[in-house]
Amino acid sequence: METLAQSLTWDECSDRLQLGSIGRIAVTHRALPAIVPVNYVLSGSRVVFRTEPDGMLARACAGTVVAFEVDDLDETGRSGWSVLVVGLAELLEGSAAVRAAESGLAAAVGSGRDQFVAITIGQLSGRLIQPVVESAGAPS
């Protein structure tokens, strides 16, 4: 089955980010790439997630450029979408952390994940992948 990839607009990417709840954050750890699944919420133009204070992810996200991806794929039907965010991550403190906590974002695993991180969206891109539908009677 042949597939077709189509670029998504900024608004289409934002809509899909709003739908999701689990994504992957890509950071640099000890000069190597690290990709970690996190649950998240979209808050305006920022992706917000929780992690351990002083943990690897918190240290890697302190004032650095990161990538964040969320997708929904159907491998059987060879279709789906993927959205990529690139932006500046910051550790939320004080009133910003309180507002993030009020979003209802629960920790994905375990307790002690009280550090909120926000990624301000700088670049936003996405792709929609769909199977090519051949019309009946068309030459192949």
N, C-alpha and C positions, 0 to 999 in steps of 0.2 A: 504494500500500500504506500503510495506516495504522499508526502506531507508538504504543507505550505506554511512558511513562517511569515508573519506579518508584524511590523513594529506597532507598539501601542503608544497612544498619545500620553501626555502628562496626566490628563484627567483620568484616562482609562487605567493607568498605573496606580494613581491615587485610590481609585475605586477598589482595585484589587487588594491594595495594602490594607484598606479598611475592612475587607472581608476576612483577611487572614488572622491567625492568632499565634502561629509558630513560624519562625524563620531562622535563618542562619546568619550569624555575625562573623565576618572575616577580619581578623586582626593580625598583627605581627607579634610573635612571642619568641624571645631569644633569637631574633633575626630570621625566624622561619614563619611561614603562614600557619595560622591556626583558625579553624572554622568550627564554631560552636553553636548548637541549636539553642534557641531561647524563645520563650513566649513573649509577646509584645502587644502594645497598643499603638495606634496612630493618634497622635495628639497635635492637631493642626499640621504644621509642616515638620513635625519631629516624630521619629520612631522612638518609643520608650520601652525599656526592659529593665529587669532586676537582676542583680548578681550579688556575689559575696563581697563585702567591703574588704579591701586589701587582697582580694583574690587575683588570679591571673587576668581575668577579663576586665576587672575594674582598673588594674594597672595599665593594661593595654589600651584602654579606652579614654584615658585621662588626657584630653586635649589633642587627640590624634585623628587623622583621616582614616575611616574604616569603610568597609563595604557590608551591605546587608541585603540578603536575598530572601524572597518568599515566592513560592510557586504552588501550583496545583496541576498535577500531571495524571493522565490516564494512560499508562503504558500499553494496555491492551488496545485501546482505540487510537493510540499514538497521537494524542491531542493534549492540549493544556496551555498553560501560560506561566511566565516567569517574569518577576519584577526585580530590578536591581537598584538599590539606593547607594549612592556614594556621598559621604558627608562627614562633617566634623562631629566627633563624639565628645561629650562632656559628662562629668560626674555631677549629678544634681545634689545640691546641698540646700539647707534652710527651707525657705518657703517654696522653692521650685520642687524640692523633694516631697514636701507635704502635698502639693498639688498633684504630683505624680502618684502618690500613695492613694489619693482620693479617686484616682481613675479606676480603682478596683483591680488593678493588675496583680494577680497572685503569683507567688514564686512557683516556678515550674517544678523544681525538685527540692526537697528538704527545707529546713528552716535556716535562718540566718542570712537570707539573701535580701538584705535591707538597703543595699546600694542601688539607687536608680540611676540609669544611664540614658541620656537622650542623644540621638543622632539627628542633627539638623540636616534636612535633605538639601544637598547641593546639586547633585545630578540624579535624575530619575529616568530609567529606561525600562522597556519591557518588550516581550515578544509573545505573540499568540501563535500556537502551533495547531494546525487543523489538517485532517486528512483531505486530500484532493478528491472531490466527488466527480466522477466521470458521468456525463449525461448519456442516457441510453441512445444508441444509434450513432454516437460520435465515433469517428475512426480512432483506433488506438495505436 
